[in-house]
Amino acid sequence: MPPTGSITGERNADLIYQLKAWSRQNNLGKIFDSNTGFCLPNDAGRSPGASWIQQTRWDALTLEE
């Protein structure tokens, strides 16, 4: 996909900032930006604009996962 424009870029930056601030308050998980790819159980690959994973689920992953 081509790069986003300035309005979308600013909106995405604010979204990540807010998600990270929330995560730091409760320390319950990890935050990732849109550059992070995820392989789902059905082998589909996804790269959401922002994502959060619960710390206990993160800790259960292997290095390969």
Residue, then its C-alpha position, 0 to 999 in steps of 0.5 A: m500500500p502507498p504511504t498515508g497522508s498527513i491527516t491519517g498519519e497524525r491520527n494513527a500516531d495519536l492512536i498508538y500514543q493513546l494505546k501505549a499510555w493505556s497499556r503503561q497504566n495497567n501494565l497488562g500487555k504489549i503494544f505494536d504498530s502497523n509495521t508488525g505482522f501477525c500470523l493467525p492460526n489459519d495461516a493468514g497474515r495480518s498487519p493491523g494499524a495498532s494492536w495489543i496482546q495480553q502479557t500472559r499470552w505474549d509470555a506463552l509464545t515461543l521465540e519462533e511464534 
